[in-house]
Amino acid sequence: MYRTPGMYMEALRRLDKAYRRYFQHELRAFALTPGEVTALLFLYNNAPHLDTATDIARCKGLSKALVARSVESLQQKGYLTAERDRRDRRVVHLALSEKSRPISREIGQKQDDILQKLGEGIAPGELEAALQTLERLSENARKYLTGVSDDAQD
């Protein structure tokens, strides 16, 4: 069967939709909006390397306004802390707060659970190869979108 690039993109969209829906459902006890769940997941997986609202908006393809509302709400609920960068006062670094520890534990466990569900029927070696391939595809997409190649450094 011939596979078109669009088929791959649709598969990735479906995986993303399943991932988001799963977390929205599994974290419903915390009464979070989809935007808040996205921000928490992002920070859980990427901070402190990527830990600003701009990072969330850029990497997740969300509007800055949605991310700003979600971050502000999470701060008001006590799940996030914010600290200005010492070198550039315009930059605000976000971090999961002490209050977010129960959510963080839940996220960690649920990420393992969803990977197991999505990887059902796939041999561990095949799943690892697929994840490595996705990482390379993602990095190639980043380079294409930013015009930045890691080869240009050094």
Phi, psi and omega in degrees: 000131178282131179248128180267158176304325179299327179294321178293318180296320178296321177297319178293320177298319180295318177298316179297317180297317179297318180299310181296316180298317180302311182291324178299318180290313185289334180257015184299332180299338181272358178053057180251148174282163176304321178296321178293318178299316180300314180297315179297314178301316181299311182293322178301318185273339191236339182288147006269000181299313176237109188215026178244162177299324178297319177301315181298311182299314183293311185287328182263355179068035181253159178289148178298326180295315179297315180296317180299316178298316181295315180297315180299317179296317179296324176293317180297326178281351178087013182270342181231149169243157180227139179219131178292143177293137182291328182271331182223100186297345178285339184269131179242119179271135180255149177213150175289135183274173175302321181297336183276358183305316178299321178293318180300316178298318179297317179299313180302314180294317183291330176295319176297318181297314183290325177296321178295318179295313182289334181266009182303132179081005180249128180299144181309318179295321178293319179295317178298317178297319179296317180294320177295320178295319177298321177299317179293318177299317179297316179296319177297321178295318178301315180298318180297315184288325183264343184073012182255127177248136178297335180295336183285341181280158180084000000 
